[in-house]
Amino acid sequence: MTDSLIDRAGGKAVPVTPLTAAELRNWLKKQSATVRRWVEENRFKAEAANHLRLPARAGGIGGVLLGVEPGVDIWSYGALPQSLPEGRYRIEGRLSAEAASAAALGWALGAYRFTRYKRAKRAPAKLVWPEGADRAQVKRFAEAIHWVRDMINTPADDMGPAELAAEAEKLAKEFGARCKVIVGDQLLKQNYPTIHAVGRAASRAPRLIDLRWGRKGPRITLVGKGVCFDSGGLDLKPAAGMLQMKKDMGGAANLLGLARIIMGAKLDIQLRLLIPAVENAVAGNAFHPLDIIRTRKGITVEVGNTDAEGRLILCDALAEADSEDPALIVDCATLTGAARVALGTDLPALFSNDDATAEALLRHGIAQQDALWRLPLHKPYRRMLDSPIADINNVSQGGFAGSITAALFLNEFVRPRTPWIHIDMMAANPGARPGRPEGGEAMCIRALYAHIERLAAKG
């Protein structure tokens, strides 16, 4: 996964000179008139992620100018692996250790292509490891993010509940973790009724994936929405609404990636990962609108809409997660279109019952260029989920505050004393940007890792 990053052994590498717009002016003063004229005629302004090839006297590329953001910049480097000709490149000049790691990671992420069904037309350009880069950390992040993208990009026929469980089992085997999977009617016997209800109509049985790793340090429990395809159930989606529903397991994929990073770094935590994996399908035994389901926690839920299935499978998993009094619960889910309307596709929505936890994660998101945006867990809106015949409805009446009411629903299944983070994410890029190709995407896992790393250090 990181084969676009190479050692300096053998072969001449073309220099890549990173420059901010301010630095470009000073750099040009030191160049020949020919170089200055070339830069001016090509109207290169060192805007972030823009690059200019400098010709060599003997032909070919003598160097590359890359526009970068001031400070530490990941994404500008991601523009180069697929746009430069195949070959070896190196960064000209000395970068700080943090900037060197960011450059290497951006390059590795920009080299990604989904090739399961179609061979890439070309190999990405290769970068000599920048001096001072944290190679181990860059490899952990890049390999995990490539894996997350691959899982989300894989169509539902090849990434159903069983295949998602298989990915978790392979991960567990690689790092010596324990992985248990509860399948089909065993979910009822072991009191996971909402997971069973949502997934029972599919030809592929629902399941709960339960991975554990680590024996010391704070308990950190991750809960990922694993809806491998969402038809909407009996409240059927229109055709256009189903087109991206292979990505509805994006929360699960992201937390599998985060678990990989945590285990690879050998953090001193007790990690648990819970993934309810289902397909929300239509059949004679599908759950119905207005059904009442008694959840694992004992709370009764009236089904106002079968297309709000993600919160139903998460509620049983969250109740189980909270039963062990963890130091932190994190759930990730492609939960609501309302979050995308509010924040767009780039910014995952963050909800939390603990201000200090939320503020710390927001700071890590900015530092890691992996940003989130906090939305309020506005308790007065809880009334919008009231049901006359059950403890709660799974949807609110009307179209207002959809992401907030979804978070408030999940909040019912976590005790106030447990620090809890809920992240409502897109888990995909609708279009390509430097380092972030169109399709499945890892979102906020670098920010989450930084936060969990800090918790592990505190013990």
Helices and strands as residue ranges (DSSP letters): E 5-6, E 14-19, H 21-29, H 33-41, E 51-55, E 61-67, G 75-79, E 88-91, H 97-110, E 126-128, H 135-153, H 161-175, E 178-183, H 186-189, H 193-199, E 207-213, E 219-224, E 226-230, H 239-242, G 245-249, H 250-265, E 270-280, E 292-294, E 300-302, H 310-322, E 328-333, H 337-343, E 349-352, H 355-367, E 373-374, G 379-385, E 392-393, H 402-411, E 420-424, E 428-429, E 439-440, H 445-458
